[in-house]
Amino acid sequence: MMDTYKRRKLRTELVNFSFVLPSLLAMLCFSLIPVLISLYISLTDWNFAKGMGNWNFVGLDNFKALWTDDWFTASLKNTIIYTIVTVPIGLALAISLAALIDRFCREKVANAVRIAMYMPNICNIVATSAIWIVMYSSYGPFTQMMRALGWSDPPRFLANYTWALPAVMLVSIWSSLGYRVFIYSAAIQGLPRDLYEAADIDGANGFQKFRSITVPLLAPTTFFLTITGIIGSFKVFGTVNVMTSGGPGSSTYTLVYYIYKCSFSYYRMGYGSAVAVVLFIMLLVITVIQWRHNERK
């Protein structure tokens, strides 16, 4: 009897495992193995232009060279600034807009607004970046508005060392805003309405309910969006590549863009892989710290 039970249990477990196996194989082939290959390449001096077999093992030399590389330090600094600015601002705008839509818009109008806001997230990044290039041009709306306000010589946003990175940040915040509003809106609709009714009885105004009920109850959603936002900000590439090509100078270089330049413009695959390994470790550490912090809370 016991043997029959064990066989049935084993059969059930094998069936369950068979459903998971394709995902495990995909993760192994497209995630774990490439990471290990990249780690090995980072320990070599492989130059892609010299062919596949022309490389030497150099140990940690690539990693040592990173910290004296001005382009790497500029890319790291820009990536950190990009993340620190875009993630909090994007989350604050998203949760505020989601709460306002839920509070003041009827259901059909609210759905239409959410869909309209979500559209930039599904549009091709090259197309949206090209539109923003026109908007930032000398004849674009931003420049014309600044002239109308009395600014005689508005900056050329994408050609100015100071303004280029903020200009790219604005595009990133705009393009990801709809997705975050969509996620927050779904979470808000699942919040218990009796808490808001109790707050109404106690005489709480809209801001007090938002601060004391909505924001705390949306903490898990905020945590999820923070993690994905940080990872997305550290991996930003398309917008930078299309709008500025990292320029002017190194003002909009990011880590992923520098990986691309090292690997496919300068053909230094070993050095580019070293930058990629550093980026992977940074994201892993940040994610683990945030998960630990969230578990303690």
N, C-alpha and C positions, 0 to 999 in steps of 0.2 A: 504493500500500500504506500509506504514511504517512498519507495523507488519510483512508483508511478507519479507521485506528487513532485518529486525532484525533476523527473523527466519533463513534466508539463511546465514546471517553473523555468527550466533551462530552455525549453522550446520558446516560451514567451519572451525570455530575455534575449534570445537570439533573433527573434522577429523584431523586437524593439531596437536591437543594435543594428539590424540591417537597414532600418529607416534612418539611423543616425550616420551610418557608414559613409554614404556619399558626401555629406557635409564635412566629415572628418577628413576624407581623402582630398576634398577641394581645399580645405584649410591647410593640409599638409603640403599639397603641391603648389599652392599659390600664396601661402603666407610663411609657413615655417621654413621650408626648403629655400625659398628666395632670401630670407633673412640670414640663414646660415651661409649661403653662397656669397651674399653681400659682405658678411663678416670676414670671410676668407679673402675676398678680393681686396678688402680694406687693408689687409696685411701685405699686399704686393704693390709693385710699381707698374702694374699693367697699363700700357698705353694702347688704347683701342686702335689707333692708326697703324700700329706696328703688327697687328694680327693677334690671333688667339693664343698662340703658344709662346709669345715673346714677353715673358714677365718674370720677375724675381721676387723672392720673399724678402721683405724689408722689415718685418716685425711691426713695432709701434711707431716707426718713423713718420708715417702719414699723420698719426694722431698728435705727435709732438709738433709737427709743422703747423698744425691748425692754429695753435695759440700764438704764433708769431705772424699769422696771415691776416693782414688788415681787411681783406675782403671777407674772410670768414667772420671776424669779430664784428664788422659792419652788418653782415647778414644776420648774425645772432642778435645784435642789438635791435635791428629793425623788426625782426620777428617777435621779440619780446614786447617791444613798444606796440606793435600791431595787435598783439593778443591782449595786452593790458587795456588798450583803448577800445577795441571793437567788441570784445565779449561783454564787459559790464554795460556799456552803452546799449548794445543790441538787446541784451536781456531786459534792461530797464524799460526801454521803449516797447518791447514786445509784451511784457506783462501789463504795462499801463494801457496799451492799445487793446489788448484782449479783454481787460476788465471794462474799458469804456464801451467796446462793441457789445459785450454781454449786457451791460447796464442800460444803454440808451438805444440800441438798435433792435427792431423787431426781427423775428427769426429769419424771414426771407431776405430782408435787407442785410442782416448780419452775415448770412451765408454768402451773399453776393460780394460783400466787402472782403470777407476772408479769402474767397476764391481770387478776387482781383489782386489782393496783396500777395497771394501765393504764386502768382504767375511768374514773377522774376526768378523764382527759385527753379522753375522748370525750363526757363529759356536758356539757349545756348550762351555760354559765358563769353564766347568770342563776339557774338552779336551784341550782347548788352554792353560789353566793354567798348565796342566800336561806337555805340550810341553815346556813351559817357565821354569818349574822346571828343566827339563833336560838341557836347554840352560844355566841356572844359576849354574849348578853343576860343580864340580871340573874338569870334562872333557868336559864341554860345550864350545861353541865358545867364550864367553866373557872371561872366565878364560884363555883359550889358547891364545887369542889375547893379553891379558895383559902380559902373560909370554913372548910372542914374542916381545913385546915392552920393555922388560927388567924388568918387575915387578916380582921379585923373589918369593914373597909370596902373590898372589892375594887373596882378601877377599872371604870368603864363603858368597855370597850375601844374601841368605835367612836365614843364621844362624848368621849373624852379626847384632848387635843392631843398628849400624849406617846405614848400607846399605840396610836392609830389606825393610823399607818403600819406599825409592827411587826405589828399584827393582819392587815393586808392582805398584808404580806410572807409571813406564815405560810401564808395561803391559796394564794398563788402558788407557794411551794415545794412544798406538798402536791399541788397540781393538776398540776404538771409533773414530779413525781418519777417516776411510773410510766413516762412516755415515755422519760425518761433511763435508767431501769433497763432498759427494754426494749432500747434501743440498746446500752448497755454489755453486756448479757447476750449479745446477738448477736455482739458483737465478741470477748468472752471465749471463746465457743465456737469461734472461729476461731483462737485462739492455739495455737502448737505445744506439745503436751503433753510433748515430750522435754525441754524446758527445765525443766519442773517435776519431771520424773523425775530429771534431773541434780541439781537442787537438793535433792531428797530424799536422794540418795546423799551429797551434801556435808553433810547434817545440818541444812539450813535449816528453820526453823519456818514456820508459816502466814503470820505477819506479814512475815517476811523475804522470802518468795516474792511476797507481794502488793506489797511496796515495791520490790523489785528486778526483778521480772519483769512482773507484771500492769500496774502503773501506767505504766512506760516504754513497754511495747508498745501500750498504749491511748492514747498521746499523740495520734495522728490523730483518734481518736474524741472525745477530750476537746477538741481544737481545734474540731472541728465543733460540738459541743454548746456550747462557749463562745461561738462566733460567733452561733449561733441563740439562745442564752440572752440574750446582750446585746441583740440586736435585739428579741427578745420583751419584755425588761424595759423597753426604751426606748419600746415601743409599748403598754405596759399601759394598758387603758382599761376593759374590761368590769367587772372586779372593783371598781375604784374607783367607777365610775358607779353600780353597784347597791348596794354596801355603805355608802359614805360620801358620795357626791356631792361628793367633794373635801374634805369637812370633817372635823372641825370647823375653821373658818377655812380656812387654806390648807394644813393639815397633811398632806393626802393628795393634793393637786393634783399631777398629773404633766403632762408636756409634751403628750401626746396628749389628755388630758382638758382642758387649757387651750385647745388648738386647737379642740376641740369647743365649749367654752363661748364662745370669742371668735366663732366662725363661726356657730353655730346658736342661741345664747342671746342674744348681744349683736349678732348680724348683722354683725359687723366682718370680712367675708371677706378683705379685704386684710391686716389685721393677723394674722388666724388663719393665712393663707397664709405670712406672714413667719415665724411660729413653726414652721410645717411645713417651710419651707426650711432653717431653722437645724437642726431635727431631722434632716433628710435629710443635710445636710453633716456633722453629727456622726457619724452612723452610717456614712457613707461613709469618713470619715477613720479611725474606729476599725477598720473592716473591713480597709482597706488596710494599716494599721499591723500588725494581727495577721497578715495574709497574708505581709507582708514578714518579720516575725519568724519565722513558721513556716518559710518558705523558707530562711532563714539557718540554722536549726537542722537 
